[in-house]
Amino acid sequence: MSLNDTPRGERLHIAVFGRRNAGKSSVINALGGQETSIVSPVSGTTTDPVYQPMELLPVGPVVLIDTAGLDDVGDLGQQRIHKTMRIFNKTDLALLVVDAAHGADEFEQELLRTIAAREIPVIVILNKIDLLTSDGDQGQTGLAAAHVETTLGLKPLPLSAAAGSGIGELKTAIAAALPRGEDKFRIVGDLLSPGDLAVLVVPIDKAAPKGRLILPQQQTIRDIMECDAVAVVTKEQELAHTLAALGRKPKVVITDSQAFLKAQADTPKDVPLTSFSILFARYKGDLPRLVRGVRAISRLRDGDRVLIAEACTHHRQSDDIATVKIPRWLREKTGRQLQIVHAAGSEFPEGLEQYSLIIHCGACVLNRKAMLHRLEEAGAAGVPIVNYGVFIAYVHGVFPRAIEMFPSAMLAWAEE
């Protein structure tokens, strides 16, 4: 991946919902300008969610998600509905597609209530207006739109995805409806001023593809560049020499969590020090909540179950962070005989209530909506949760220095 590529986790997620054969796939194809989703008159053609990255001006990079109809039937249909319902957990904007010939009823009302309960902005689309009458009578379109607006309480956007009419208006509506809080959730750029120095401690990770930095490092460098600050990248062995050669004090030192001890020893105490993973805990989730979760480590007892969760799958090295290092550090810190369970993928395993602690990865492949949902799931199950960076800083004795530059996190740490 290059610095110019935008990973899925950094894209706003726009998902299309509705009945089978309402034209959801056609809407996706029309928005993206290519035949990504299979279109067929046969109901239930879309089975698994289909993801299509695209650039949507003036919003920027987004990912469109096609879903199976929520009115599917049978055992397989219920599985498809279950997969579609999980898409809500990562959706930044919902497009509710209504077939103009069918209109809206209690099904669409319930779907709209589901979207509203999750506080997801929504656009209602009245699709297939070209099929209302043979001559394309605008009066029929107006009547259908009025019926949908009366039923759902929202004015629909009429279009014909198959004919391509109304797509420009839909793109404009999407741009207006999408959340625009990107400045609030910068990785580190909101903490820097133009010309500031940020020193990045980047060990050569054996798990990363040859010739590349791992994703959080790439994204942090890009974020620093975009705020007109200066990124200085060094390995942990060269950190002391790099700091001495700079000629002025950096605004922050950001280290890979696994090099925390070396970075702390070589970074002057008056220079803020944190990690990529802690930055991502703030950027993708809720840093104060993850800091509170740290306190659960000292309460662990023999036999407790700890879930180590990763959002992606990858080839594991002999000294893998999730399966080797974190369990070792946890045993050394607690002195307890714990049951360690590992899970990887886009969803938590069932039965979170059985765990005494969740240790989560940095979530670089998840969008913010998905990570916040995971935090809510953990909270609903009554399970404390930390992420890798917060956990590693704590077990290596780098707290509270690693979070000193984040006042809300320091308040959470000070709580009894």
Phi, psi and omega per residue, in radians:
M1 nan 2.327 3.113
S2 -1.619 2.945 3.113
L3 -1.160 -0.296 -3.134
N4 -1.550 -0.208 3.106
D5 -1.414 2.497 3.086
T6 -1.879 1.974 -3.139
P7 -1.196 2.791 -3.085
R8 -1.004 -0.646 -3.115
G9 -1.127 -0.293 3.131
E10 -1.726 -0.002 -3.098
R11 -1.716 2.484 2.976
L12 -1.162 2.383 -3.044
H13 -1.746 2.087 3.109
I14 -1.964 2.016 -3.077
A15 -1.990 2.504 -3.117
V16 -1.844 2.218 -3.117
F17 -2.199 2.804 3.091
G18 2.670 -2.952 3.116
R19 -1.280 2.911 2.960
R20 -1.108 2.452 3.046
N21 1.118 0.406 3.041
A22 -1.429 -0.152 -3.138
G23 1.738 0.401 -3.131
K24 -1.075 -0.797 -3.136
S25 -1.126 -0.646 3.095
S26 -1.126 -0.653 3.089
V27 -1.110 -0.775 3.105
I28 -1.034 -0.835 -3.121
N29 -1.103 -0.687 -3.120
A30 -1.203 -0.686 3.114
L31 -1.156 -0.739 -3.091
G32 -1.438 -0.275 3.126
G33 1.286 0.348 3.102
Q34 -2.692 2.769 -3.084
E35 -1.471 1.332 3.137
T36 -1.459 -0.790 -3.129
S37 -1.682 2.483 3.109
I38 -1.269 2.263 3.129
V39 -1.932 2.273 -3.120
S40 -2.666 2.594 3.053
P41 -1.241 -0.182 3.136
V42 -1.354 2.193 -3.136
S43 -1.129 2.500 3.075
G44 1.444 0.359 -3.137
T45 -1.105 -0.738 3.107
T46 -1.402 2.145 -3.112
T47 -1.890 -1.106 3.084
D48 -1.628 2.654 3.075
P49 -1.010 2.438 3.133
V50 -1.998 2.232 -3.094
Y51 -1.849 2.277 3.122
Q52 -2.275 1.827 3.058
P53 -1.237 2.535 3.081
M54 -2.783 2.904 3.018
E55 -1.768 2.126 -3.127
L56 -2.052 1.851 -3.142
L57 -1.391 2.443 0.082
P58 -1.633 0.211 -3.050
V59 -1.225 -0.782 -3.068
G60 1.940 -2.633 -3.073
P61 -1.248 2.266 3.077
V62 -2.351 2.988 2.965
V63 -2.248 2.222 3.087
L64 -1.584 2.404 -3.107
I65 -2.145 2.028 3.033
D66 -1.537 2.463 -3.077
T67 -2.283 2.807 3.046
A68 -1.260 2.673 3.134
G69 -1.094 2.386 -3.118
L70 -1.416 0.071 3.031
D71 -1.855 0.329 -3.109
D72 -1.082 2.815 -3.049
V73 -2.281 2.892 3.100
G74 1.395 3.072 -3.119
D75 -1.105 -0.796 3.100
L76 -1.129 -0.640 3.118
G77 -1.076 -0.691 3.118
Q78 -1.149 -0.620 3.082
Q79 -1.166 -0.676 3.103
R80 -1.143 -0.722 3.105
I81 -1.079 -0.721 3.129
H82 -1.053 -0.752 3.116
K83 -1.140 -0.683 3.125
T84 -1.140 -0.729 -3.130
M85 -1.076 -0.568 3.140
R86 -1.217 -0.373 3.120
I87 -1.138 -0.490 3.099
F88 -0.991 -0.517 -3.067
N89 -1.139 -0.331 -3.099
K90 -2.123 0.143 -3.025
T91 -1.495 2.204 3.053
D92 -1.589 -0.493 3.112
L93 -2.574 2.288 3.129
A94 -1.822 2.385 2.987
L95 -1.904 1.984 3.137
L96 -1.680 1.935 -3.046
V97 -1.666 2.204 3.119
V98 -2.049 2.266 3.066
D99 -1.235 2.123 -3.071
A100 -1.035 -0.586 -3.120
A101 -1.298 -0.489 -3.100
H102 -1.572 -0.659 -3.085
G103 1.394 -2.947 -3.096
A104 -2.045 2.587 3.095
D105 -2.565 -2.679 -3.083
E106 -1.033 -0.543 3.125
F107 -1.063 -0.885 3.135
E108 -1.177 -0.596 3.094
Q109 -1.080 -0.767 -3.141
E110 -1.164 -0.681 3.108
L111 -1.107 -0.711 3.118
L112 -1.144 -0.638 3.088
R113 -1.137 -0.665 3.097
T114 -1.097 -0.767 3.129
I115 -1.121 -0.762 -3.121
A116 -1.137 -0.671 -3.134
A117 -1.089 -0.485 3.121
R118 -1.627 0.092 3.094
E119 0.981 0.755 3.111
I120 -1.773 2.203 3.045
P121 -1.078 2.591 -3.028
V122 -2.431 2.551 2.965
I123 -2.109 2.225 3.079
V124 -1.599 2.223 -3.099
I125 -1.954 2.201 3.025
L126 -1.677 1.737 -3.013
N127 -1.681 2.836 3.084
K128 1.179 0.617 3.136
I129 -1.182 -0.324 3.125
D130 -1.212 -0.287 -3.093
L131 -1.720 0.021 -3.098
L132 -1.144 -0.796 3.068
T133 -2.440 2.777 -3.110
S134 -1.154 -0.487 -3.107
D135 -1.778 0.173 3.093
G136 1.150 0.642 -3.096
D137 -1.008 2.104 -3.124
Q138 -1.144 -0.456 3.116
G139 -1.097 -0.695 3.111
Q140 -1.127 -0.677 3.089
T141 -1.105 -0.744 3.128
G142 -1.091 -0.705 3.124
L143 -1.142 -0.744 3.141
A144 -1.134 -0.721 3.131
A145 -1.136 -0.701 3.136
A146 -1.125 -0.680 3.110
H147 -1.099 -0.799 3.140
V148 -1.118 -0.733 -3.129
E149 -1.119 -0.700 3.113
T150 -1.145 -0.677 -3.089
T151 -1.282 -0.726 -3.009
L152 -1.795 -0.273 -3.118
G153 1.352 0.204 3.104
L154 -2.309 2.432 3.121
K155 -1.337 2.160 -3.118
P156 -1.435 2.800 3.076
L157 -1.761 1.899 -3.129
P158 -1.246 2.394 3.049
L159 -2.811 2.928 2.987
S160 -2.191 1.800 -3.124
A161 -1.121 -0.650 -3.118
A162 -1.124 -0.693 -3.120
A163 -1.541 -0.235 3.135
G164 1.467 0.098 -3.129
S165 -1.478 2.422 3.126
G166 1.523 -0.030 -3.093
I167 -1.231 -0.661 3.097
G168 -1.068 -0.752 3.100
E169 -1.123 -0.628 3.111
L170 -1.142 -0.752 3.112
K171 -1.063 -0.698 3.103
T172 -1.113 -0.726 3.130
A173 -1.144 -0.665 3.113
I174 -1.107 -0.795 -3.135
A175 -1.047 -0.624 -3.136
A176 -1.321 -0.506 -3.032
A177 -1.571 -0.410 -3.065
L178 -1.186 2.497 3.069
P179 -1.109 2.464 -3.074
R180 -2.125 0.914 -3.099
G181 -1.787 0.492 -3.041
E182 -1.082 -0.606 3.140
D183 -1.167 -0.575 -3.118
K184 -1.168 -0.541 -3.013
F185 -1.976 0.619 2.996
R186 -1.097 2.708 -3.135
I187 -1.189 -0.950 3.119
V188 -2.494 -0.165 -3.040
G189 -1.067 -0.491 3.133
D190 -1.275 -0.192 3.140
L191 -1.750 -0.040 -3.061
L192 -2.042 2.688 3.021
S193 -1.972 2.771 3.110
P194 -0.943 2.326 3.133
G195 1.565 -0.207 3.094
D196 -1.101 2.620 3.060
L197 -1.708 2.310 3.010
A198 -2.165 2.096 -3.129
V199 -1.687 2.183 -3.118
L200 -1.886 2.123 3.115
V201 -1.649 1.933 -2.986
V202 -2.181 1.673 2.996
P203 -1.107 2.675 3.064
I204 -1.367 1.842 -3.028
D205 -1.419 2.112 3.137
K206 -1.157 -0.399 -3.121
A207 -1.393 -0.270 3.139
A208 -1.387 2.584 3.073
P209 -1.009 2.555 -3.101
K210 -1.005 2.323 3.102
G211 1.464 0.129 -3.104
R212 -2.268 2.702 2.909
L213 -1.552 2.755 3.103
I214 -1.301 2.807 -2.941
L215 -0.979 -0.844 -3.128
P216 -1.046 -0.588 3.119
Q217 -1.184 -0.774 3.091
Q218 -1.022 -0.819 -3.073
Q219 -1.161 -0.642 3.116
T220 -1.169 -0.741 3.090
I221 -1.038 -0.791 3.141
R222 -1.085 -0.712 -3.134
D223 -1.103 -0.729 3.110
I224 -1.106 -0.756 3.130
M225 -1.100 -0.677 -3.071
E226 -1.210 -0.381 3.095
C227 -1.722 0.253 3.060
D228 1.142 0.410 2.983
A229 -1.611 3.140 -3.047
V230 -2.052 2.191 3.093
A231 -1.711 2.173 3.066
V232 -1.974 2.060 -3.046
V233 -1.865 2.289 -3.132
T234 -2.557 2.797 3.028
K235 -1.492 2.841 -3.057
E236 -1.081 -0.570 -3.136
Q237 -1.190 -0.444 -3.101
E238 -1.762 0.099 -3.043
L239 -1.063 -0.864 -3.097
A240 -1.039 -0.760 3.126
H241 -1.138 -0.704 -3.129
T242 -1.101 -0.794 -3.137
L243 -1.095 -0.697 3.134
A244 -1.170 -0.521 -3.063
A245 -1.513 -0.161 -3.047
L246 -1.201 -0.628 -3.105
G247 1.553 -0.263 3.044
R248 -2.652 2.793 -3.046
K249 -1.297 2.318 3.085
P250 -1.284 2.763 3.107
K251 -1.289 -0.536 -3.115
V252 -2.817 2.618 2.943
V253 -1.970 2.206 -3.124
I254 -2.034 2.147 -3.058
T255 -2.086 2.691 2.873
D256 -1.075 2.398 -3.059
S257 -0.995 -0.590 -3.077
Q258 -1.271 -0.188 3.090
A259 -1.894 0.321 -3.063
F260 -0.982 -0.823 -3.059
L261 -1.104 -0.762 3.116
K262 -1.150 -0.744 -3.133
A263 -1.144 -0.700 3.127
Q264 -1.121 -0.705 -3.127
A265 -1.143 -0.571 -3.034
D266 -1.714 -0.160 -3.115
T267 -1.681 2.143 3.114
P268 -0.934 2.555 -3.040
K269 -1.132 -0.382 3.138
D270 -1.560 0.138 3.064
V271 -1.895 2.132 3.118
P272 -1.012 2.445 -3.126
L273 -2.286 2.262 3.048
T274 -2.586 -2.977 -3.085
S275 -2.239 2.825 3.059
F276 -0.996 -0.758 -3.067
S277 -1.181 -0.632 3.077
I278 -1.181 -0.694 3.054
L279 -1.032 -0.696 3.141
F280 -1.288 -0.477 3.039
A281 -1.078 -0.655 3.104
R282 -1.343 -0.721 -3.040
Y283 -1.254 -0.737 -3.060
K284 -1.717 -0.320 -3.015
G285 -2.437 -2.184 -3.038
D286 -2.450 1.635 -3.057
L287 -1.045 -0.782 3.117
P288 -1.002 -0.694 3.127
R289 -1.138 -0.695 3.132
L290 -1.196 -0.591 3.078
V291 -1.159 -0.724 3.090
R292 -1.057 -0.599 -3.127
G293 -1.103 -0.419 -3.134
V294 -1.004 -0.604 -3.064
R295 -1.100 -0.385 3.138
A296 -1.183 -0.372 -3.096
I297 -1.073 -0.735 -3.115
S298 -1.262 -0.233 -3.131
R299 -1.683 -0.030 -3.122
L300 -1.146 2.514 -3.136
R301 -2.198 2.847 3.123
D302 -0.943 2.346 3.110
G303 1.575 -0.208 3.121
D304 -1.093 2.573 3.125
R305 -1.719 2.295 3.122
V306 -2.118 2.220 3.120
L307 -1.700 2.154 3.002
I308 -1.806 1.949 -2.982
A309 -1.964 2.285 3.065
E310 -2.090 2.437 -3.096
A311 -1.398 -0.279 -3.129
C312 -2.283 2.921 3.058
T313 -1.931 2.559 3.140
H314 -2.753 2.866 3.090
H315 -1.204 2.238 -3.067
R316 -1.591 2.386 3.075
Q317 -1.531 3.006 -3.084
S318 -1.122 -0.498 3.125
D319 -2.013 0.870 -3.040
D320 -1.040 2.449 -3.088
I321 -1.095 -0.751 -3.041
A322 -1.388 -0.725 -3.004
T323 -1.662 -0.281 -3.083
V324 -2.110 -1.017 -2.981
K325 -1.225 -0.884 -3.104
I326 -1.087 -0.793 3.065
P327 -1.017 -0.675 3.133
R328 -1.142 -0.815 3.132
W329 -1.109 -0.641 -3.132
L330 -1.152 -0.757 3.111
R331 -1.134 -0.724 -3.135
E332 -1.129 -0.665 -3.105
K333 -1.272 -0.721 -3.018
T334 -1.668 -0.488 -3.030
G335 1.193 0.311 -3.075
R336 -1.824 2.709 3.012
Q337 -1.595 1.774 -3.024
L338 -1.898 2.689 3.022
Q339 -1.675 1.936 -3.092
I340 -1.706 2.203 3.118
V341 -2.075 2.365 3.137
H342 -1.947 2.456 3.083
A343 -2.484 2.459 3.105
A344 -2.351 2.503 3.115
G345 2.349 -3.068 -3.005
S346 -1.448 -0.105 -3.127
E347 -2.332 2.643 2.998
F348 -1.209 2.678 2.995
P349 -1.225 2.862 3.112
E350 -1.221 2.701 3.011
G351 1.336 0.846 3.138
L352 -1.084 -0.425 -3.075
E353 -1.049 -0.362 -3.088
Q354 -1.362 -0.133 -3.070
Y355 -1.739 2.572 3.077
S356 -1.645 -0.246 -3.130
L357 -2.847 2.485 2.992
I358 -2.024 2.245 3.041
I359 -1.950 1.965 -2.986
H360 -1.852 2.626 3.094
C361 -1.207 -3.121 -3.107
G362 -1.255 -0.148 3.054
A363 1.120 0.550 -3.101
C364 -1.168 -0.395 -3.135
V365 -1.634 -0.123 3.110
L366 -1.633 2.611 2.950
N367 -1.429 2.888 -3.054
R368 -1.028 -0.692 -3.135
K369 -1.024 -0.751 -3.119
A370 -1.173 -0.711 -3.133
M371 -1.206 -0.697 3.085
L372 -1.085 -0.621 3.080
H373 -1.121 -0.704 3.107
R374 -1.092 -0.690 3.091
L375 -1.108 -0.693 3.110
E376 -1.157 -0.670 3.091
E377 -1.065 -0.785 3.117
A378 -1.084 -0.752 3.124
G379 -1.103 -0.721 3.133
A380 -1.122 -0.541 3.118
A381 -1.481 -0.082 -3.130
G382 1.254 0.499 -3.079
V383 -1.924 2.157 3.050
P384 -1.098 2.590 -3.117
I385 -2.405 2.427 3.028
V386 -2.273 2.883 3.009
N387 -1.929 3.008 -3.026
Y388 -0.926 -0.854 -3.043
G389 -1.118 -0.769 3.116
V390 -1.104 -0.775 -3.139
F391 -1.081 -0.839 -3.071
I392 -1.149 -0.716 3.103
A393 -1.050 -0.702 -3.115
Y394 -1.198 -0.876 -3.059
V395 -1.221 -0.366 3.102
H396 -1.649 0.096 3.065
G397 1.312 0.429 -3.122
V398 -1.649 -0.058 3.037
F399 -1.379 2.535 -0.005
P400 -1.597 0.113 -3.053
R401 -0.975 -0.651 -3.056
A402 -1.147 -0.299 -3.103
I403 -2.110 0.169 -3.057
E404 -1.083 -0.471 -3.100
M405 -1.456 0.059 -3.137
F406 -2.112 1.695 -3.042
P407 -0.975 -0.719 -3.127
S408 -1.122 -0.625 3.102
A409 -1.207 -0.658 3.107
M410 -1.146 -0.650 3.063
L411 -1.113 -0.707 3.097
A412 -1.121 -0.671 3.132
W413 -1.169 -0.577 -3.096
A414 -1.357 -0.259 -3.119
E415 -1.157 2.529 3.089
E416 -1.387 nan nan
